[in-house]
Amino acid sequence: MKKITYLLIACAMTLLLTACGAPTIDASSEQAMQESMEEITKDMTEAEKTEFGMAIMAVSMKVAMSNMGNPEKAEEAVQDALDGKTAEEIIEMSKE
């Protein structure tokens, strides 16, 4: 669960909203995820970063809560949910 918290904090700190065909999140490792989040957020406005950060947190919490009994599975499920997604896709997922 500690890694999930770290992941959420890292995601929230590196927010970004991108257009279609834009960079996607690479959740293959913590370093790859951090780098892809930085790439996604580099051209975002503060408002877009805030919206994206809130969406990351909402999706991550929803997925983690559905796997609450197994912290390792929860972390993997969060990574799977975010992997390969653009900022727009994650924002849409958060509205479901």
N, C-alpha and C positions, 0 to 999 in steps of 0.2 A: 504494500500500500504506500510505502514511503517513495518508491519509484514513481508511482502514479502521481503523487503530489508534486514531485520534482518535475515530471513531465508536464503537468498542468501549469506550473509556475514558468517553466521555460517557454511553453507555448504562449502564455499570456504576455510574456515580456517581449516576444518577437512577433507581434501581430502584423497582418497584412491582408489586403483585399486586392485580388487581381482579376483581370478580364479572362474571358474564355480563351483557351489555348495557352494560358499562363502557366507558370511553374506549379508543380504539384509537391505535396509533402512526401518525403522519402522516410518512411518509418522503419527502415531495415536495421538501423542502429540509433543510439542516442545522438551520436555525433552527426550522422547523416540527417537526422530529423532537425537538429539545431541549425545545420547549414541550409537545409531546404526552407526552413521557416524564415531565416534571415533573408534569403533570396526572394521569397514571396513578399515579405513586408518592406523591403527596401524602398519602394516607391509609393507606399501608402500614406494617406493623410492620417492625422491623429484620430479623426472620427472613424475612418475605415479600420484602422488598427484596433480601436476599441470594439467596434462591431465584430471584427474577426476574432478577437480574443475572447469575447463573451460567447461566441459561437463554438469555439474550440472547447471552452470550459463546459458548456451545456452538453455538447456531444460526448465529451469524455466522461462527464459525471453520469450521464444516462447509461452509457455502455458499462462503466465500472460498477454502477449500482446493480445492474442486471447480472453481474458476475461477482457479487460481494462475498460469497462464501469461499472463493478461491482467488487470493490476491495475484498470483502469477497468471492465472487465466484472465483476470480482469485487465492486467497490464497488456497482455497480448491482444485482447479484444479491442482495447482502445487503439493500439497501434494498427491493427487490421482495419478498424473503422476509418482512421485518418489517412492511411497509406494510399498514395496515388490520387488524392483529392485536391482540387483547387480550392482557393479561399471561397469562391462563390458556392461550390458544392457543399462545403462545410457549413456555411451560413444557411443554406437551404435545409440541410440535415437538422440543424438546430431548431428549425421552425416546425418540424414534424412532431 
